[in-house]
Amino acid sequence: MPTKYKTLLANEYLLTFQEKKHGLMEVIKHKKILLIYSE
């Protein structure tokens, strides 16, 4: 496997991981907002 391909894969993985993390943060933020409103 060429290193160029490996780095591409790694970058892709990191990107999806960061996107998932960001998505999770958005969900948590949204839930916090909902909690504040429901109190």
N, C-alpha and C positions, 0 to 999 in steps of 0.2 A: 504493500500500500504506500503510495507516494506521500511525502510529508505535507505537500500542499493540500491534498485531499483530506488528510487528517486534521489540519488546522481549520479547514472549511467546516468539517463535521463538528469540531470543538466549538467553533464560533456559533454555528447553528444551534448547538445544544445550549450554550450559554445564553443566547438570545431567547430561546424558548423558555429557559429557566427564569430569566429576568422578567419576561412577559407574564409568566405564571405567577411569579412573586408579586408583580405589580397588580395583577388581577386580584390576587388574594388580599393585598392591601386595600384595594378599592372595595372589595366585599366587606372587609372588616370596618372600613370607614363608614360604609353605607349602613352596616348593622349598628354601629355606634350612633349614627344619626337617628336611625329608627328607634333605638333605645331611648334617646333623649326625648324624642317626640311622644313616645308612648308613656313616659313618666308623668 
